[in-house]
Amino acid sequence: MTDGRDNRGKRHSQVFLIATFVFATLVGRSTVSSIHRYMNNKIDWLREVTGYKEATPVSRAHLPRMLAHLDWLALSCVINDCFGEQTVQMIQDEWISADGKVMRGTLKSGEKQAIIHAVSHESRIDVAQARQAGDKSSEITVMREFLKETGLENGKISLDAHHCNPETMAQVEQAGGLYLIQVKENQPKLLEHCRFLAEQSPLAETINHDGCHGFVTTRHAQLHNLQLSAIDNRWQHSGLQTLVVMKRETFNQSSQKTSNETSYYLSNHANDRKQHTVNTLAHAIRGHWSVESNNWQLDVTFGEDRVQVGHDNQAQIMGKLRCFAMNLIRWSKTGTQNFQATIEKFTDSPEDLVSMLEQVNFL
């Protein structure tokens, strides 16, 4: 991995630092101070399992400086070179949901930091990330560049209503990809037209039921044809063909109350096989939550929002390594149903942690 530090006085291996960060994350450490204590407390064991026999603990003052000077692009290339084969096929074949996640622990520094995550609907592997920095930075334009650089614009991508705009949709359409994007009040005229179409007879429909955590949800998806000639000219290059109206009825078994919600989703997916289309898009709508689920895990289980960091690159490097650690668990198929239980297992049994990391060729 590229090391941009001056060779004079260089004492600590950045590879050892990265490995230690991953180890610390997988046993529930999140803040810089906690990771530093882990490195000090486990230094002899870390030397043994990593093979860095001469490694010494990085000081508490120097640790954030080392993290801040890691190269995001170089780190991304190393991860892709070592583990990229496991994600390339996903980008080509699976639906991928993409969304930005603000790193709330950095807000007090005056510059909002965020990472855009792209997550597989099926495996929930985080296949790619991009950086967004500064209050004036727009997630919309960063997302467009991200889709282009990663090749996600050529695949099947689901986005939230923030990205319901002609430029983003036209980009995916012209690249030969498929998009699925929710439309909300940020596009009032288009939303009004969707509500009008929802009152018409659907081309096809599908109903699914599921229960979880005391809630029983019925999802009724209806497929409608959307004609570009019926909407504003600025959408003419978007390739819009399809509207899916998703009606959700949720029954709370505890309160015995029922709530109803209707959402609208747009796609350039063809309507020639109506039932296949509505089944495919209804499943993709349900799968979009994978990116939200991962973001929740990063916040709650891995403590991302509790980390107070002032340096933008440090915050984003830590976020990337945290995401990488979560991917390692998913690649190993170990404890993906309960990350907290997996972290506690690794804390209590370091042998299990080493075994998992050897399984995915991290060690």
C-alpha positions as CSV (number, residue, x, y, z in Angstrom):
1,M,0.0,0.0,0.0
2,T,1.2,3.5,-0.9
3,D,2.9,5.2,2.1
4,G,3.1,9.0,1.7
5,R,5.0,9.6,4.9
6,D,8.5,11.0,5.0
7,N,10.9,8.1,5.7
8,R,12.8,10.1,8.3
9,G,11.7,9.0,11.7
10,K,9.1,6.5,10.4
11,R,8.5,4.0,13.2
12,H,5.1,2.5,12.8
13,S,3.7,0.3,10.0
14,Q,0.5,1.6,8.5
15,V,-0.4,-2.0,7.5
16,F,-0.2,-3.0,11.1
17,L,-2.3,0.0,12.1
18,I,-5.0,-1.0,9.6
19,A,-5.0,-4.6,10.7
20,T,-5.2,-3.5,14.4
21,F,-8.1,-1.1,13.6
22,V,-10.0,-4.0,12.0
23,F,-9.3,-6.3,14.9
24,A,-10.4,-3.6,17.4
25,T,-13.6,-2.9,15.4
26,L,-14.5,-6.6,15.3
27,V,-14.4,-6.7,19.1
28,G,-16.6,-3.7,19.6
29,R,-14.1,-0.8,19.9
30,S,-15.1,2.4,18.0
31,T,-13.4,5.5,19.4
32,V,-9.8,6.4,18.9
33,S,-9.1,6.1,22.6
34,S,-10.7,2.7,22.8
35,I,-8.8,1.5,19.8
36,H,-5.5,2.8,21.3
37,R,-6.2,1.0,24.5
38,Y,-6.9,-2.2,22.6
39,M,-3.6,-1.9,20.7
40,N,-1.7,-1.4,24.0
41,N,-3.4,-4.2,25.9
42,K,-3.1,-6.7,23.1
43,I,0.2,-5.8,21.5
44,D,1.9,-9.1,22.1
45,W,-1.0,-11.1,20.7
46,L,-1.4,-8.7,17.7
47,R,2.3,-9.2,16.9
48,E,1.8,-12.9,16.9
49,V,-1.3,-13.2,14.8
50,T,-0.3,-10.5,12.2
51,G,3.3,-11.6,11.9
52,Y,4.6,-8.0,12.7
53,K,7.0,-9.2,15.4
54,E,8.6,-5.8,15.9
55,A,5.4,-3.7,15.9
56,T,5.1,-1.2,18.8
57,P,1.9,0.6,20.0
58,V,1.2,3.9,18.3
59,S,0.9,6.7,20.9
60,R,-2.6,8.2,21.6
61,A,-1.5,11.5,20.1
62,H,0.0,10.0,16.9
63,L,-2.8,7.5,16.2
64,P,-5.3,10.0,14.8
65,R,-2.5,11.6,12.8
66,M,-1.7,8.3,11.2
67,L,-5.3,7.6,10.4
68,A,-5.8,11.1,9.0
69,H,-2.8,10.6,6.6
70,L,-4.0,7.3,5.2
71,D,-4.7,7.5,1.4
72,W,-8.4,6.8,0.8
73,L,-7.8,5.9,-2.8
74,A,-4.9,3.6,-2.0
75,L,-6.8,1.9,0.7
76,S,-9.8,1.4,-1.6
77,C,-7.4,-0.1,-4.3
78,V,-5.9,-2.5,-1.8
79,I,-9.3,-3.7,-0.6
80,N,-10.5,-4.1,-4.1
81,D,-7.4,-6.0,-5.2
82,C,-7.7,-8.4,-2.3
83,F,-11.5,-8.8,-2.1
84,G,-12.9,-7.2,-5.3
85,E,-13.6,-10.5,-7.0
86,Q,-16.4,-11.1,-4.4
87,T,-18.2,-7.9,-5.4
88,V,-17.7,-7.5,-9.2
89,Q,-20.3,-10.1,-9.9
90,M,-22.8,-8.5,-7.5
91,I,-22.5,-5.1,-9.3
92,Q,-23.1,-6.7,-12.6
93,D,-26.0,-9.1,-11.7
94,E,-27.7,-7.9,-8.5
95,W,-29.8,-5.0,-7.5
96,I,-27.7,-2.5,-5.6
97,S,-29.1,0.2,-3.3
98,A,-27.0,3.4,-2.8
99,D,-27.4,6.2,-0.2
100,G,-25.3,8.7,1.7
101,K,-24.7,8.4,5.4
102,V,-23.7,11.4,7.4
103,M,-21.0,10.8,10.0
104,R,-22.6,12.7,12.8
105,G,-19.6,12.6,15.1
106,T,-17.9,15.0,12.8
107,L,-20.6,17.7,12.6
108,K,-19.2,19.7,15.5
109,S,-16.0,20.3,13.5
110,G,-18.0,22.6,11.2
111,E,-17.6,20.5,8.0
112,K,-20.2,17.8,7.4
113,Q,-18.7,14.5,6.4
114,A,-20.5,11.7,4.7
115,I,-19.9,8.4,2.9
116,I,-22.0,7.1,0.1
117,H,-22.6,3.4,0.4
118,A,-23.7,0.9,-2.3
119,V,-25.1,-2.3,-0.8
120,S,-26.3,-5.5,-2.4
121,H,-30.0,-6.2,-1.9
122,E,-29.5,-9.9,-1.5
123,S,-26.2,-10.3,0.5
124,R,-26.1,-6.8,2.0
125,I,-22.4,-6.6,1.2
126,D,-21.2,-3.0,0.9
127,V,-19.7,-3.2,-2.6
128,A,-18.4,0.3,-2.9
129,Q,-18.1,3.7,-1.1
130,A,-17.5,7.3,-2.1
131,R,-16.6,10.4,0.0
132,Q,-18.7,13.5,0.4
133,A,-17.2,16.4,2.4
134,G,-18.4,19.9,3.3
135,D,-21.8,21.6,3.8
136,K,-21.7,22.9,0.2
137,S,-21.1,19.5,-1.3
138,S,-24.2,17.9,-3.0
139,E,-24.9,14.2,-2.6
140,I,-26.7,14.3,-6.0
141,T,-23.6,15.3,-8.0
142,V,-21.3,13.1,-5.9
143,M,-23.7,10.1,-6.5
144,R,-23.6,10.6,-10.3
145,E,-19.8,10.5,-10.3
146,F,-19.9,7.5,-8.0
147,L,-22.2,5.6,-10.3
148,K,-20.0,6.4,-13.2
149,E,-16.7,5.5,-11.6
150,T,-17.9,2.2,-10.1
151,G,-19.8,1.0,-13.1
152,L,-23.0,0.9,-11.1
153,E,-24.7,3.0,-13.8
154,N,-24.5,-0.1,-16.0
155,G,-26.2,-2.4,-13.5
156,K,-29.4,-2.3,-11.5
157,I,-29.5,0.5,-9.0
158,S,-32.1,1.6,-6.4
159,L,-32.0,5.2,-5.0
160,D,-34.2,7.2,-2.7
161,A,-36.3,10.2,-3.6
162,H,-33.4,12.6,-3.2
163,H,-32.0,11.3,-6.6
164,C,-35.3,11.5,-8.5
165,N,-34.1,14.0,-11.1
166,P,-33.8,13.9,-14.9
167,E,-30.0,14.0,-15.0
168,T,-29.4,11.0,-12.8
169,M,-32.0,8.9,-14.4
170,A,-30.8,9.8,-17.9
171,Q,-27.3,8.9,-16.9
172,V,-28.3,5.3,-15.9
173,E,-30.6,5.0,-18.9
174,Q,-27.9,6.0,-21.4
175,A,-25.3,3.7,-19.7
176,G,-27.7,0.8,-20.3
177,G,-28.5,0.2,-16.6
178,L,-31.8,-0.1,-14.7
179,Y,-32.9,2.3,-12.0
180,L,-35.6,2.2,-9.4
181,I,-36.2,5.5,-7.6
182,Q,-38.9,6.7,-5.3
183,V,-40.7,9.9,-6.1
184,K,-41.9,12.3,-3.4
185,E,-42.9,15.9,-2.9
186,N,-39.5,17.2,-4.2
187,Q,-41.0,16.5,-7.6
188,P,-44.5,17.8,-7.1
189,K,-45.8,17.7,-10.7
190,L,-44.4,14.2,-11.3
191,L,-45.9,13.0,-8.0
192,E,-49.2,14.4,-8.9
193,H,-49.2,12.5,-12.2
194,C,-48.2,9.3,-10.4
195,R,-51.2,9.7,-8.1
196,F,-53.4,10.2,-11.1
197,L,-52.1,7.0,-12.7
198,A,-52.6,5.1,-9.4
199,E,-56.3,5.7,-9.8
200,Q,-56.3,3.8,-13.1
201,S,-56.6,0.0,-13.5
202,P,-53.1,-1.6,-13.1
203,L,-51.3,-3.6,-15.8
204,A,-50.4,-6.2,-13.2
205,E,-50.2,-6.5,-9.4
206,T,-48.8,-8.6,-6.6
207,I,-49.4,-9.0,-2.9
208,N,-47.0,-10.2,-0.2
209,H,-47.3,-10.6,3.5
210,D,-44.6,-10.8,6.2
211,G,-44.3,-10.6,10.0
212,C,-41.4,-9.3,12.1
213,H,-41.0,-7.9,15.6
214,G,-44.7,-7.9,16.4
215,F,-45.8,-6.2,13.1
216,V,-47.6,-7.9,10.2
217,T,-47.2,-6.1,6.9
218,T,-49.2,-6.5,3.7
219,R,-47.5,-5.1,0.6
220,H,-49.7,-4.6,-2.5
221,A,-47.7,-3.5,-5.6
222,Q,-49.5,-2.3,-8.7
223,L,-47.8,-1.8,-12.1
224,H,-48.7,1.2,-14.4
225,N,-47.4,2.3,-17.7
226,L,-45.9,5.8,-17.6
227,Q,-45.7,7.7,-21.0
228,L,-43.0,10.3,-21.4
229,S,-45.3,12.4,-23.6
230,A,-47.6,12.9,-20.6
231,I,-44.9,14.6,-18.4
232,D,-42.6,17.6,-18.6
233,N,-40.0,17.7,-21.4
234,R,-37.1,17.7,-19.0
235,W,-37.7,14.0,-18.4
236,Q,-37.6,13.0,-22.1
237,H,-34.1,11.4,-21.9
238,S,-34.8,9.5,-18.6
239,G,-36.2,6.4,-20.2
240,L,-39.1,6.4,-17.8
241,Q,-41.5,3.6,-18.6
242,T,-42.9,2.2,-15.4
243,L,-44.6,3.3,-12.2
244,V,-45.1,1.0,-9.3
245,V,-47.6,2.0,-6.6
246,M,-46.8,0.3,-3.3
247,K,-49.5,0.2,-0.8
248,R,-48.5,-1.0,2.7
249,E,-50.8,-2.0,5.5
250,T,-49.1,-2.6,8.8
251,F,-50.8,-4.2,11.8
252,N,-49.3,-3.7,15.2
253,Q,-50.0,-6.8,17.2
254,S,-49.2,-5.0,20.5
255,S,-51.5,-2.0,20.1
256,Q,-53.9,-3.8,17.7
257,K,-53.8,-0.7,15.4
258,T,-53.4,-0.7,11.6
259,S,-51.5,2.0,9.6
260,N,-51.5,2.5,5.9
261,E,-49.0,4.1,3.5
262,T,-48.8,4.5,-0.2
263,S,-45.4,5.1,-2.0
264,Y,-44.6,5.7,-5.7
265,Y,-41.5,4.3,-7.5
266,L,-40.3,5.0,-11.0
267,S,-38.2,2.8,-13.3
268,N,-37.0,2.4,-16.8
269,H,-37.7,-1.3,-16.6
270,A,-39.7,-2.5,-19.7
271,N,-43.3,-3.5,-19.3
272,D,-43.5,-6.2,-22.0
273,R,-43.7,-9.0,-19.3
274,K,-46.1,-7.3,-16.9
275,Q,-46.3,-9.9,-14.1
276,H,-42.5,-10.5,-14.2
277,T,-41.9,-6.7,-14.1
278,V,-44.2,-6.1,-11.1
279,N,-42.7,-9.1,-9.2
280,T,-39.2,-8.0,-9.9
281,L,-39.7,-4.3,-9.0
282,A,-41.7,-5.2,-5.9
283,H,-38.9,-7.4,-4.6
284,A,-36.4,-4.6,-5.4
285,I,-38.4,-2.1,-3.5
286,R,-38.4,-4.3,-0.5
287,G,-34.6,-4.9,-1.0
288,H,-33.7,-1.2,-1.0
289,W,-33.8,-1.2,2.8
290,S,-30.5,-3.1,2.8
291,V,-28.5,0.1,2.7
292,E,-30.6,1.5,5.5
293,S,-30.1,-1.6,7.5
294,N,-26.3,-1.5,7.0
295,N,-26.3,2.2,8.1
296,W,-28.2,1.3,11.2
297,Q,-25.7,-1.5,12.0
298,L,-22.8,1.0,11.6
299,D,-24.4,3.4,14.0
300,V,-25.8,1.2,16.6
301,T,-23.7,-2.0,16.7
302,F,-20.3,-0.4,15.5
303,G,-20.9,2.9,17.3
304,E,-20.1,5.2,14.3
305,D,-22.1,8.1,15.5
306,R,-20.4,8.1,18.9
307,V,-17.0,8.7,17.3
308,Q,-16.0,12.4,17.6
309,V,-13.4,13.3,14.9
310,G,-12.3,16.7,13.7
311,H,-10.3,15.7,10.6
312,D,-12.4,14.9,7.6
313,N,-10.1,12.3,6.0
314,Q,-9.6,10.6,9.4
315,A,-13.4,10.3,9.9
316,Q,-13.9,8.8,6.4
317,I,-10.9,6.4,6.6
318,M,-12.3,5.2,9.9
319,G,-15.8,4.8,8.3
320,K,-14.3,2.9,5.4
321,L,-12.4,0.5,7.7
322,R,-15.5,0.0,9.9
323,C,-17.5,-0.9,6.8
324,F,-14.7,-3.2,5.6
325,A,-14.8,-5.0,9.0
326,M,-18.6,-5.5,8.7
327,N,-18.1,-6.9,5.2
328,L,-15.5,-9.4,6.5
329,I,-18.2,-10.9,8.8
330,R,-20.7,-11.1,5.9
331,W,-18.1,-12.7,3.6
332,S,-17.4,-15.3,6.2
333,K,-21.2,-16.0,6.7
334,T,-20.5,-15.9,10.4
335,G,-23.1,-14.2,12.6
336,T,-24.7,-12.1,9.9
337,Q,-28.0,-12.4,11.6
338,N,-26.8,-10.9,14.9
339,F,-23.7,-8.7,14.7
340,Q,-23.8,-7.8,18.3
341,A,-23.6,-11.5,19.3
342,T,-20.8,-12.0,16.9
343,I,-18.8,-9.1,18.3
344,E,-19.3,-10.5,21.8
345,K,-18.2,-14.0,20.6
346,F,-15.0,-12.5,19.1
347,T,-14.3,-10.6,22.4
348,D,-14.7,-13.7,24.5
349,S,-12.9,-16.0,22.1
350,P,-10.0,-14.4,20.2
351,E,-9.5,-17.8,18.5
352,D,-12.8,-17.5,16.8
353,L,-11.9,-14.1,15.5
354,V,-8.6,-15.3,14.1
355,S,-10.4,-18.3,12.5
356,M,-12.9,-16.0,10.8
357,L,-10.2,-13.7,9.5
358,E,-8.2,-16.7,8.2
359,Q,-11.3,-18.0,6.4
360,V,-11.7,-14.8,4.4
361,N,-7.9,-14.6,3.8
362,F,-7.5,-11.4,5.8
363,L,-4.8,-13.2,7.7
